[in-house]
Amino acid sequence: MKKLFLLTSIALLLSSCVEKKGEAVKANLDIVPVPQTMIVNSIEDGFILNDNTVIVYNDEANQFNAEFLQSYLKNIFKKDLKTTLKSESESASINLNIIDASKCEEMGLANDKESYLLSVSIDNINIYALDAAGIFYGIQTLIQMMPNDIYSVDANEVAEVDIPCMNINDNPRFKYRGLMLDCSRTFFDVDFIKHLLNGLAHYKINNFHWHLADDQGWRIEIKHYPKLTELGAWRGADELLMPAYGSGNERYGGFYTQEEIKDIVQYAADRNINIIPEIDLPGHSKAVAVTYPETVCDIESKHLSVQGESNNVWCVGREENYEMLENIIAEMTTLFPSKIYHIGADEVNMNSWRDCDVCQNLMREKDMKELVELQNYFVRRVEKILAKHGKTMAGWDEILDGGELLPTSIPYVWQNSERGIKSVKAGQPTVMQVSQYMYFDMKQSPDERGLKWAAIIPLDSVYSFDPIGHFELTDAEKKLVLGPQGGLWTECGIVDGYAHYQLFPKVLVLSEIGWSAYENRDLNHFKKRLFDSHIEKLYHMDFDFRVAPPTVKYEDGKLIANKDYDQLVIRYTDDKSTPTTESKEYTDAITTDMPENYRFATFYKERSSIARGAQNIDLYHYQKPKTTITSNVPMEQDINVLVDYDMNTYCNTARPVESGDYFLYTFEEPIDCKKILVGTGHYGLAIVGLPNARLEYSYDGENFIEGDDFVYDYFDGYYAECHPEKAVKAVKIVVTGIGECEYAILQDLRIE
């Protein structure tokens, strides 16, 4: 352990700030990511930062940095601090000093453009670095020392901030620290992207991997092929792309114009973030296939991808496709200066190539034995196109299969850590986005929204991840591990705030994994900094971060709820409703003989967690009558799993649903009940359901009463419910229009 943790008690003392208008406050030393070395020389004496402090920069390359710092200090001092370009430091100033590499050894600074030395004396603050990037990261550390509300224009005014005399000598463990965002399944506007980039910059994330094209939408304007965005950026009942992932009947989608992309790229570059574009090829290409159908194999057979899409794979043997890709990439190079370009190349259903005469002719011509060799052929062709433009190809770890790569090409490992070891041992530079740790779309606990095929991934699990791990690697192989990346796929539907909820505070964990020395990392210390300071910082940054739900148990006739940290408030209801800020505050165990009626949630100010009942009892006493089910729709699984009353089993259709399709649940004997809820789509995930359907119910099994249309819910997907007045004999789903994707998922009934 380095010197940092010897100073924990000092840091705790200094981080106890009173943030009231016009008062002096102490510096906050809860820094994330934890610096390599932080030494506080004195808690008695320090630099007094106030509205008379001057920001001095010694190089025009630092002008943005000076103005960036000025913009945040204005929030707490309510005026612009003076900035000036000057070759020498002056007292009562913050000095931003770009230095020559020859001075690194003398100053103990790592010879890395992102490294910085932050030195605080009574007279001034000095930030030294080789490059504006290092100065920027020193500024981020300094801003974190300010009151937690500095990120808001509504911050409390302070008279001064007392910063102890200290030295922080800091540099990143990994050169690559990335976050991937899927904007195909869910489209995020320019303001959202810029807001997210601000958050990444605050925590020293330096790569934004922008997933711009997939089955559900093409998001980048390509002037040579206008239909990609005119038609391929939209989905809905009347569009070429079907509704998907909760987007419903209305026209949904959007794209980024080339001018918007240039603006975002510059915005990111100013904050030392490189934007890596990704268009997913040769699979995951339904948005291309519906707009330019000649790009895919001309076959009659139908092969579904993992996500249930058909005809979404580029034809490898069609030479015109490579001309199209050349044109697309040529336009992209005018927008993205990034050296790295990502082509996806994951989850390709290669059976299309097996049935394609053109692809089979290519296999014979090249003496290929396996279909995966066709994928390698495609990847190598795109690799050459990118190299022609001075770009390095990256792809998901499937690019390791079927043949060799250029030694510069970068696999992004997602399947497991062992694939990462395979990659570096093959000599490839590698980014580690291992799904079991770094897929931020996974559930964070069993009853929260999200996927779980990789794992249920709470914050602690993310923190345990090390990109190098404990594998036996040579020093050269370790250097090939470029760094970690978190990823947020957005199949989980169109829900306001969902992206923020899944990303924060996990982005802070990603920050520490990528930046801090492994021996400096400590989960308990991280959580203390997070809960003492950074949750409040995220609040003032206006991120809808996840509030950890309470743990709730029913024992000895009492409901007992606990929270993760003291700053949270637990509120509850006793009628199964979701708690609000007006609900009763939980202060002590609740004695009750009806625990299933209680719901609890934690609150941080107005932000709340999911609602949760006691986790060790059955909250819903659903009836499970003997039931038969019939339908005119062919199913992929045995349709009888829909009447086993096990919510963990699913049945999906073998074709897209059509108007007039039906699913009829008939009870052996009429049942008395208060409510029957009929859900479609993944239970608790709300995707691949029926946006166009109505519920009907019958008391005699022959005459049906027309009920409500299906509506969308955060957890239940597209659902409808009925409240029968007497014993009901049957319920029926009647499809009234197009479904989501190329299949639909049905659920078991929930009968109360």
N, C-alpha and C positions, 0 to 999 in steps of 0.2 A: 504494500500500500504506500502511495506517495504521501507527501506532506499535507495534502489537502485535508485528510480526515483527522489529522491532529488538531485542526482548527475548528472542528464542528461546534464546540461550545461557544467559541467566539462568534461564529457565523449565526448561531441561534440568537445570541444577544443582540447582534447588529440588525437582524432581520425583524426585530420587534418594532415596527414603525407605527407611529401615530400619523394618520394621513388627513389632517384637518387644514382648512384654509389658513394660509399665512404662517403656519408653524414650521419649525425646523424638523427634519426627519433624518433618521439614520439610514445608511445604505443597506440594501437587502443583498445578502451574499448567497441566496439560494439559486445558484447558477445551474442551468440545464442547456447543453450537456455539461457534465462536470468537467472543469478544466484539467489539463495534465498536471499543472502545478499552480497552487494558489497559496501565497504566504502573506499573512497580515503582519506587518511590522509593528504596528501600534494601534490600539483601540482608543488611546487618549487623544492623539493628534491625527488630523486628517485634512483633506482638501474640502473647502466649503464651496459647493457648487450653487450658484444663484443666478439671478437674471442679469448680473453684470459680467458673468463669465464670457470670455471670447472663444470662439471655435476657430483655431488656426490650422490651415492645411498648407503643406509645403510643396504640393505638386497639383497641377490642374486636373490630373486624373482623380484627385480626391474631392473635387468640388461637389459631385453628387453625394458622397459620403458626408461631407460637412453639412449640406442642406438636409440630408436625411436625418442626421442627429438633431439638427436644429428643429425640424418639424415635430419631433417627439418631445423635446424639452419644452417646446412652446405649450404643450398640453398642460404641463404642471406649473410653468412660470407665467403663462398667459401673455407672453410677448416673445418675439423672435430674438434669440441671442445673436449677437454680432458674429458674422463669419468673415474671415479675411485670408487671402493668399499671402503668405509671408515665408521667407526662407529660414527665419530663426524663431524659436519659441519665445513667448513672453509670459510673465507671471499671471496668475489668476486666469489661466487659459486651459482649454483642452486642445492638445496639439496632435494632429494627425500626420505622422511622419513616415513617408515611404523612404526606405533606406537602401543602400547598395548591398548586394549579396556579400561583398567582402567584409561587412560588419557583423554578419550573422554569428560567426564563432565568438567574436569578442562579446557580443550581447547575449550569447546563449540561446539564440533564436534558431529554430529549425529552418533549414534551407528549403522552404516550401512556400508557395505564394499565398496559401491560406493561413499560415502561421501568424501569430501576433504576440506582442509583448505589451501588456497594459501595466503601466507603472504610475502609482499615485504617490505624490509627495504633498507637503503642506502648500507648496507654491502652485503646482499644476498637475494636470493629468497628461501623460504621454502615451500614445498608442503608436508602436513601431511595427512595421511590416514591410515585406519585399514588394508588395503589390496592393492595389486598392482592395482586392478580395480580403486580404488579411486585415486591413484597416476596418473593412465593413464588419467582419466578425468580432473584432475588438469592440466596435461600437455596439453590436448586439449585446455583448457581455455587459458593457457599461449601462445600456438601457435597462437591462434586467436588474441592475442595482437600484434603479429608481423606484418610486412608489408603484404598486401593482396596477394602478389605474392610468399610468402614463400612456397606455395604448388608446385611450379614449379622449376625444376632444372635450368631454364632460368631466375630465379629471379634476380632483380637488386642487386648488391652488396651494402651493407651498412656498415658504420664504427661502428655504435652502435645503440642500441635501448634504449631510456630513458623510464623506467617504473616507474610510481609514487609509492610512499610508500602507501600501501593499504592492505586491507584484504578482501578476498572473502571466505565466509563460505557457502558451497554449498552441497546440497544433492537432490536426485530425489524425486519428488512427488509420482511417481509410480515405482514399482520395475520392471515392464514389459513394455518395449517400443520396439515395433516390426514393421518390414516391411515384407510383403509377396510378393514374385515374382513368377509368373506363368512361368515356363520353359518348360511346355508341349506344349502349343500352339505355342510359339516362343522359340527356343533353343538359349541360351546365352552361349558363351564359357567361359573357365576358367578365362581368362584375364578380361572379362567383369564382372564376379562375384567378383573377387578380387578388381577391381576398385570400384565397388559399395560398397563393404564392407568397403573400406577406407572412402568413403563418409559418410556411416552410423556411423562409429567410430568417425569421426570428430564432429558429432553432437549428440554423446552420445546415439545412438540407440543400444540396447543391445541384440536384438533377430532378427535373420533372418529366416523367415518362408519360407522354400524352397519347392515350389509346384512341385514335381518331376514326377508325373504320373497322366494322365488324358486321355480323349478320344483320343487326337491327338498325343500322344507320351509317351513312358515310358523311363525315362531318367537316371535311376540308375542301374548300372551293378549288377545283381544277378547271381552268378556263378551256383547256383543250377537250375536256369531256364534261360539258355542262350538265348532262343528265345525272351524273353521279350525285349532285346536290339538288337539282331540280326535282328528281324523282326518288333518288336513293337516300335522301336525308329525312324522309318522312314515312310514317307508318300510320295505319288506321283502317277503318272499314272500307274506305274508298281509295286506298293507296295500293301501290304495288307490293309494299311490305305489310304483312299482317300486323295487327296489334300484338304487343308483347310486353310482358313484365309489368302489367298494371297500367299501360298507357291508354287502354280503352278505345272506344269507337272514334273519338275525335281525332282530327289530324294532329299528330304529335311528332316533334323532332326539331330540327334546326341544323345550321352549319355555321362555321366560322368563315367569313370572307377573308380574302388574302390580306386586305388592309387590317382587319382585326387580328389576324395571326401575327403580322409584323409588329403591331402595337404590343401584343402580349409577349412576344419574344423579346422585344426591347425592354419591356417592363421587368421581365424576369432577369435579363442580363444585367440591368442596373443593380439588381439584388443578388448578383452572383449565382444565378440559377440558370443552368443549361437546359433547354427544352429539347427532349428527344421525341421525335414524331414516330408513331407506329400506325401503319396500315397493315391489317392482318391478311397474310397470304400463305399458301394458296387456298387454305380452307377459311372458314369463318367469313365467307365473301358473298353472302346472300344479297347484300345491298348492291354489289357490283353486278351479280347475276341477273337481278330483275331489271336493271337499267341497260346493261349491255349483255344480253343473253348469249351472244356468240362466244363470250369468254369461257364458258363452262363446257364440259363434255356434252356432246350431242348423243344422249342415250335415253332409252325409254324406261330403264329400271330406276328405282327410287331408293337411294341409300341415305339414311338419316344420320346426322352428326350426333355427338353426345348431347347437344342441346335440342335435338329434334328437328333440325333444319335439313332439307333436301336440296340437291342441286346447288351447293354453295362452294364448290371446289373448282379452281381454275384448271383448264385443260393444259396439261404440261406439254403436250406435243404440238400445240397450235402456235406456230412461229409468230403470228400477228400479236399474240399476247405479250411477248417480250418487247415489241415495238410500243405497245400501249403502256407498259410499265416504264419503259425508257422515257416516254413523254410525261407521265405522271411524276416520276422522280425528278426529271429536269425542272419541272415547275416547283416542286417542293424545295429544291436546293436554293431557289430564290427567296424562300420564306424562312427556312431553318438553317442557320449557320452551324448547328451541331455537327460534330464529327461523326457521331453515332446515329444511325438510322435503324429502326427496329422493324422487322418484317413479319413478326408473329411466328408463322410456320408451325403452329400447335394444333393438336386434335384434328388432323386431317383424315376424313373418311376416304381412304384410298381405293375403296371398292369401285368408285366412279371410274377410276383409271383402268381397272380390270375389265370393265364393260365398254371401254372407249376404243374404237379401232385406231384412232390417231395416236393415242397414248401407247397402245400395244405395238404399233408399228415402230414407235420410238424405242421401246424396250428391245425389240428385236434388232434394230439398227445399232444400238449401243451395247448389245449383248448383256442386257440386264437380266438378272434372275428374280429379283424381289421388287415389289411395288415401292418399298421405301427408297430404292435407288432412284426412282422417278422424283421423289421429294428432294433428294439430294441434288439431282440434276437441276430442278427448278431453283432451289436455294443457291446453287453455284452460279446460275445464270443471273439471278438478281444481285448476287455478291459482285459479279463483274460489272454490272450496270452501276452500282454504287461506287465501286472502286474508280470507275471512269470519271466520276464526279468528285473524287477525293474523299469519299465517305467510307466509314467502317460499318459493316453489316452486323446487326445484332438480331437475335431471335430467341424464342423460347427453347428449352433444352432439347426439343425434338430435332433441332438442327445438328445435333451430335450424331444422329443416326443415318445410316445409308451410304456413308462415304466421308471423305475428308473435307475440311474447311480451310480457308486461308488462316494462317496463324494469328491474324489480327481480329478475326471475327469473334463476336462475344455471345456466348450462350447465357441467357438469363434463366437460372435454374429455378424451377417451380415444383417439380414432382417430389423430390426429397433431397436431403443433404448428400446422399451417396452419388446422385447425379452430378452434384457440384464437384465432388472429388474426382469423378470420372473426367469431368471437363478440364480441370486444372492439370490432371496427370496426362491428359492428351495435349497439353501445352496451350490451352485456350484461356485468354483472359475471361473472367467469369463474374457475373453479378448474382448475388444470392437472394432470391425472392422465394424462399422455401415455403410452400403453402401451409405446412403444419404450424408455422410461426408467423409468417409475414403476409398472409392473406387476411386483410382487415375486413373483408366481407363475411367472414365466418362468425358464427354466434359467439358472444362473449360470456354467456351462461346458458344453460339448457332452455330457459323459458324466454329468452330474448330473441328478437328478430335476427335473421341471418341464416346463411348456409352452414352446414356442418360436415360436409363430405371429407374435408381435410382434417378437421378437428374442431372442437370447441376451444376457442383461444381467448382466455382472459388476459388481462394486462401482464400478470406475473409470468405467463408462458412466453409472451413476446420478449420480456426482459431477459429471460433465460437463454435466448438465442445468441449464438456466437457464429459469425460467418465462417470462421476458420474451424471452429469446433475443436474437438480433441482427436482429430484424425492425424495420422502420421504423415506430415507433409515436409518436403524439403523447404529451405528458405526461398528458393526460386519458385516453388509451387505456391507458397503462401503469398508471394507478391502477385501472383496471377489472380488471387481473390480480390477483385476491385473494391468490393464493399457490399453492404446490405441495401435492399430495397423493400419497402412496404408496398402493397398493392390493394386497390379497392376496385373490384369488379362490381358492376351495378345491375346484375340480374334481379336484385332484390326489390325492384319496383320503384315507382315514382312516388317518393314520400318526402315531404319537406323536412329538411334537417337531418335526413338519414345519413348522408355522406359525412357531415360533421360528427354525428353521433358515433359512427364507426371509426373515424380517423383520429379523433381527439378524446383522451390524451395519448393515444398510442403513438402519434407522431413524435411526441417527446421521448418515448422509449426508443423509437427508431433513431432519433437524434443522438442519444447517448450510446447506442450500439455502434453507430457509425463513426462517432467522433472520439469518444473517451477511451483511454487506455483500459484494457480488460481488467487489470488489477485495481483500477479506481472505481469500478462499477460495484454498487451495493444496492440491492433491491430496497431494503428498509430506508437507507439514506435517500434514495430516489423518491420513494413515496412520501417521505417527510417534506422534501423540497416541493414535490408536486402539490400536496395537500395544504402546506403552509402558505404557498405563494402562487404556484402556477395555475391552479384551478381559477383563482381570482384573476390572474393575468389573461387566461383564455376567455373568461367572462367579459373582460373589458375589450378583448380583441373581437368580440361578438361572434364567437364560435359556439354552436349548439352542441357542446361536448357531452359525452356520456356521463350521466350521474349514476354512480354505482347503486343498484337497488339494495334494499335491506335484506338481511337473512332473517327468515321468520320460521319459528318452530312452535308447535303446540305440544306442551308437556305438562302433565299433572293438572289438567284443566285450565292451563294458562297459555296465552299467546305471548311469546317473547320475541321481540324484534331488535336487531342490532344493525349498526351502520358502520361503514368503512372508516370514516374519519369524523372528528368532532364538529367540523364546520357544517355538516349536513343536519337537516331537521327531518324526522320521520313523522308523516301524517297518515291517518287511517280513516276508513269508513267501515260500517257494519252492515251494509246492504248490498255488497258485491260491486258497488260502483267504484269508479276510479277516483282516488283521492286528488284533491285540488289544493291550492294554497289556502283555501277557506276551510279545509277539513280539520278535524281535531288533531292536535299534536300528541304524538305518543311520548309518554314520559316514564311509564312503568308497565310491568306485565299486566295483561288484561285477562281477567277471569271470565270464562264464558263456556257454555255447553253447546254453542253453535259456531265453532271456529271457522267453518267453511264460508260464512257470510262476510268475513273480514278481509279487507284489502289494504295493503300498506305500500307507501312509496316514500322515497327520500327526496328532499328538495335542497337545491342550492339556490337561494333567492327564489326566483320564479321558475327556474329550470328543475325538471323533475325526472325521476327514474321511471322505469316501467312499474306498473302496479303488480303486486305479488301477494298471494295468500300464503298460509303456512305451507312450507315445502315438504313436510313429512306426513301430510294427510291427503285424502282424496277431496279435492275442492268441489268437484262436480259429481253428483250422484245421477249420472245418466242412466236412463232405462236401456235395456238391451233385449228387446223382444225378438222372437224368432221372425225373420224377415226374408223374403225372396226379392230378387232384383232382376228386371228384364230391361232390354234396350235394343234399339235397331242399329246401334253403332258397334262395329267390331272393336274389341279391346285387346290391348297388348298382354294383359295379365288375366287371370281368372277373375271374372267380374264379381264372384262371391266374396272376394276380400272386402267389398264395400258393405257387407252386412255381417262382418265378424266383430264390429264395434271395437276395433283396435285402431286408434288414430295414428299409429306408426306405419300402417300399411296403406298403399295407394293403388289405384288402378287408372291407367291412362288409355285414351282412345288410340286406335291404330290408324286413324285418319283425322283430318280436320273436321270439326263439327259443322253442320249445316242447319239452316232454318228447317224446323220440322222434326229434328232429332229429339229423342226423348230418353229419359232414364226413370223407370218406375220402381219405387220401393213399396212392397205390399206386405203388411203385417199379417201373421197367421191369425191373430185375434185382434179386434179393435182395441186400441190402447187409450187410456185416459192420460192426458199430459197437459202441462201449462204451455209448453213451447217446443217446437221442432226447428232446429237450425240446420239448414242444408248448405254446406260449403263446397266450393270448388277451388282447385289449385292446391299447392302444397300447404298443408296445415301449419300455421305459424310463420309462413313465408310469403304467402299472398301472391304467388305467381302461377302462370299457366292455368288460368281458370276460364270461366264463361262470362264474358262481359255482356252477352246478349242472351238472356234466358229469363223465364219466369217460373215461379213455384205454384203448383196447383195441389190441392189436397181433397180427399174424398172421405165421407163417412161410411159409404157402402162399398167402395172399391170400383164403382161403375160411373157414378156421376161426380164430376170434379168441379170444385170451386176455384175460380181463377184468383190467385193471390198476388203477392208483390213481385216486381221485377228484381233481379239480382243487382246488388250494389257492391261497391268496393270497400273493403276494410283493411286496415293496417296488418291485422293478423289473420283474419278469416278469408282473405281473398275476395272473390266475387261470391256473395252469399245472399240467401233470402231466408226468412223465417215466417212461421205461421203460428197463430195462437188459437187452436181449435176450441169451439164451444162445447163439444162433446167428444166421445171416443172416436178416434180417427182410424180408418182402415188402410189408407194408402196416401203417399205423397209422390209427386211427379215433377221432374225437371223437364221443361219444354224449351228447347233451343229456338230462339227467335232471330238469330243472325250469326255473323261470323264469330269464331272463337279467337283465342290467343295462340299464336304459333301454329304448328302443324299437328298439334294434338292438344287434348285437354285432360286435366287430372280431376277426378272425382273423389269425394271424401265420404267417410261413414257419417251417418246421421248423428246429431247430438240432440237427444230427447230428454227433456226435463219434466 
